[in-house]
Amino acid sequence: HVQLVESGGGSVQPGGSLRLSCQTSGFTFSAAWMTWLRQGPGQGLSVVASLSPASTSVHYADSVSGRFTISRDNAKATLYLQMNRLEPEDSAVYYCSTSRSGYPRGQGTQVTVS
């Protein structure tokens, strides 16, 4: 079955950086579009970035474009999100998913910017 395990979250000051990882198993990662989503306090789930299987096509939410970079290592079946110039508004639980709907997704990793 599909397993997605996010890690790398933490607390950081505004302007700082974090790198999230998502270790996957149970499906053909190298053939799958992958997506990072986030859910802030009292907010719904929103797409942060999506990446095509061969990393040839990428989409970012306007709010993170130019600051965040999504990448993948198909040999390791792992998805990454490099987050730079973090802002308090980026505080959220971050999830990786095989779908822009957020289903299925992992348990999430908390990012706090303050």
N, C-alpha and C positions, 0 to 999 in steps of 0.2 A: 504494500500500500504506500501511498505518497507520504513522505516525511519531509518536513521543512523545519530547520532549527536555526533561528536567528541568534546572533550574538554581537557583541561589540558596543552596545549602548552604554550610557553612563551620564554623568553630570559634567557640564562644561560651561565656561563663561562665554558670553556673547563674543563672536569673532573667532571662536575656537573651532577645532576640527574633530571629527570622529570618523572611523571607518567601520561600517557594519558588514557582517558576513552572514550568509545563509547557506548552510550545508544541507544538501538535498539527497534523497534516495527514493527508490521505489517507482521511478519512471525514467524515460529517456530524456535526461536533462538537455543533451546536446541538440535535441529536436524541438525544444519547447521555448516559446516566448516566456520571459520571466518579468515579474513586476514587483516593485516595492510600493507598499501602501503605508499610510499612517493614520492614526486616530488620536486626535488631541483631546484634552479634557472636555467633556460635554459635546463633542463633535462626532460626526459620522466618519466612516472610513473614506479616505480619499487617495487617489493614485498619485504617487510621487514620480515614478519613472518606470518605463518599460523598455526591454531590450530584446531584439530578435535573436534567434538561435545562433547565428554566425556573427553576431554583434555588428551587423551591417546597417541596422535600422534602430533608432532610439527615439524615445519620446520623453519629454520632461514636463511636469507641471510648471506653469509660468512662475509660480512662487519660488521655485528652486533652480530654475534654469540659470546656468552660469556659476552656480555655487556647488551643486551636487553632480557627481559623476557615477553612473551605473556601469558596471562591468561584470564579466563572468569568466570563469575558467572551466571550460567544458571537460577538460581532463580530470578535474577535481570535483565536478558537479557542484560547483559553488558559485553563488551570486554575491556581488559586493555593491556597497553604496558608500562612496567617499563623499563626506559632507564637510564642506569648508564654509568659512564666514557664517557660522551658525548664528541664528537669531532666536530670541525667546519664543517667537511664533512657531519655531520648528519643534518645540517640545511636544512629544507625542510618543505613543507606542508604535514602533515600526515593525511591519510584517513583510515577509516575502510570500509570493504566491505564483502559481502557474496561470493565474487568470486576473484580468483587470477588475473582476468582480470581488476579488479577495477570497475566493473559495476554490480549492482549499488554501489554508495559510498556516503558518506556524504559531507558536505561542507568543511571539513578539519579543522585542527588546526595547526597554524604556530609554528614551533620550530626553534629558532635562537640560535646558539652556537658561541659566540665570546668573 
